[in-house]
Amino acid sequence: MEVKEVVTKRKSIRAFEPKPVHKDVLEAVMEQALWAPSWGNTQPWGFNIVSGRPLELIKEDSCKLRQQGVESHPELPTPQKWNEVQTARYQNFAKSMFDSLGIGREEKEKRNYFYQQLALGFGAPHMIYLHLHKEFNNYSLLDCGLILQTIALLAVEQGLGTCIMAGAILYPEVVRKYAQIPLERILVMGMAIGYPIKDHSVNLFRSQRGKPAEFIQWVDG
């Protein structure tokens, strides 16, 4: 599989098979992903990969807190606003995704069920929790994005799907309790990984990308 094929084939998976991935496969993906670039080769990242009963408990407790109306409090603040163009892209994405599920704007019960599935990791049998030391440098966040993308691309090669999920770390005390993450580390992101349900409508959905001219300016001599 060529690099360009892997890049375009990768997408966020929001419905997973319950079948676990063999540990050897996950280990191979993670070992290869460690070749991702980082600032000055500092390699600031740390990972806890959680499966089985500990992951079930994280999902259950996080879902309960959400149902009880407990406000989320991630350790790395999530963005609250974007500029006008980015806001439009975000809104169009959400509308298109819910349209793929046949869920209208007024169907609050169905939307709440979807958000509940988000809290449950969309059924993924494994969750990768990425963390940094609390005294991290801002450039380390760029490094985190690089290695997450690398994991996502390597997963495609193995027939796996991923979903990078801030929603997986909204209640960090729950994750820390069951995932055995040290107090000196700060939770940055979660990533669901597993086998996609290939014919699920939400996995058939593809988000749109802008044209090169929207982002790229050529400056020639």
N, C-alpha and C positions, 0 to 999 in steps of 0.2 A: 504494500500500500504506500503510495507516494505521500510526501509531506502535505502537499496541497489538498489531496483527497481527505486526509485525516482532519486537516483544519476545517474544511467545509462540512465534513460529516459530523463533527462534534456538535452537540447541542445539549441544552439542559434537559435532563430526564426527570419527569414528574410522576412516574408510575413505574415501580420496580417489581420484578418477580421476587417472591420470598426466598428463593433458592440462594444459599450462601455461596460466595466465591471461595475457591480453594485458597488457603493461606499462601501457598507457593506462588500463585498468580499475583496476589496483592503484594507480596514481598518483592517480586520481580518489578512490578510497576513502580513501587516506592524507591527501590534501589536505583533504577534507571533515572527516576525523576530527580534524584539528588545531583545530577549533572546540570540542573538548571543554573543559570548565572545568578550571581549576587554581588552586591557592592563590595569590591575589594576581596572577593571570595570569602566574605565573612560568614556566609551560610547561617543566618541567625535563627532559622526556623526549628521548630520541634513539632512532633506529631504524636498523637495518641489515636490509635485505630481501635474502635470499639464495636463489638459484635455481641450476639447472644443475649443473655439475661441482663448484663449491665446496660446495653443499649435499650432494651425493652423498658427498663426502669427509668432511664433518662427521658424516653418518649412519653411514658405514662405520667411521670411527675410534671414534665413541662406542659403537657396537655391539660392536666388538672389545674395548674396555676393559671393558664390562659382562660379556661372555662370559669374559674373563680373570679376572673376580672383583675387578677394581679398584673400590674403594669410591668412591662418588660424593662430590663435594665442591663443591656449588654455592656461588657467592659470596654469595648471599643465602640464609641457612639456611632449610630447609623445616621446617614445623611437625611436631613429633614426637608431640603428644598434644592431645586435645580434652576437653571435659567429657563427662559421660555421655550427654547428649542428642545432642550433635554426633557423638560416636563411633558411636552407634546409627544415625544418619542416614548416616554414611560407610560403615558396614558394610552397611547395607541397599542403598545405591547400588551398591557393588561386587558384591554377590550378584545384584542384579537385572540388572546389566550382563552378568555372566558367564552368567547364565541365558539372556539374549537370544542369546548366542553358542552356547548348548548346551554350555557347559563346566562340568563339576561341580567341586566343591571338591577332590576327590582327583586330578583330572587335571592334574598338575603340568606335564607336558610341553606341553600345550595352553596352560596359563596362561603358561608361560615364553615360548612363541611370541608370545602377545599382548603381553607386556612387551617382547619384541624389536621388534615392530611399533611400539610406543610410542617406542622409541629411534630408530626409522627415520621418525618423524613420521607414522605411519599412511599413508605413501605420498604425502603432500602434496608438490606440485611447488615450493612456496615456503614459506619460514619467515621470520617477522618476529621479529627479536630486539630487545627493548626494553631500554635501558640508561640508567643515571643516572650523574652525576658521583659519584665515590667519597665526596665530602663532602656527600651529599644530606641534606636535611631529612626527618624522618619523614613529614611531610605529603605529600611527593613520592610516597610509595607509594600514598596515596589517589588522587593525580592519575593515577598509572599505571593503577590499576583503572578509573578513569573513561574514559581514552582507549582502553584495550583493549576495554571494553564498546562504546564508540562504533564502533570498527573492526568488531567482530563484528556489530553491527546494520546498518551500512552494507554489509557483505559480503552479508548476507541479501538486501538490496534488489537486489544485482547477481547473484543466483542462486548465490552462493558459500557455502561453509561454512568454519568456523574451529574450532580447538581450542586453548584457552589451556593451555600445557604447561610446567610446571616440569621435566618429564622431558627437555625439549629443551636444558636448560642445566646438566645434572648434571656435565658435564665441560667446564668453562669454557675451559680451555686449548685444547681442540680447536676450540670455536666461535670463540674469539678468533683462532686461527691462520688459519682459512679465511674468516671473516666480516669480517676487517680492523677489529676493534673496538679502539680505543685503550686503553692500559693505565690511563689515568686514569678510565675508565668501568667501572662495575660492572654485570654482567649481572643483570637482574631477572626477565625472563620471556621465553619463546618463544611464538609463536603460529603454528600451522600454518594455511595458507589455500589453498584450491583448490576444485575442483568436487567435491561429494559423490557417492559411489556411492549413488544414491537408494534402491535396493532392497536394500542390504546390511543384514542383521539388526541390526548394532550401531548403524546410523544410524536405523533405525526405532524403536529403543528410546528412551524418554523417561524421564528421572529425575523423581521425585515432588517436589512442593513442599508445604510446610506450609500450614495454614490461616491467614488473617489474624490470628485470635485468638491464635495461638501467639507472634506477634511484636509486635503492635500494641496499645497501650493508649491509649484516648481519655481525655483530661482536659479536661472542659468547665467553664465558669464556672458 
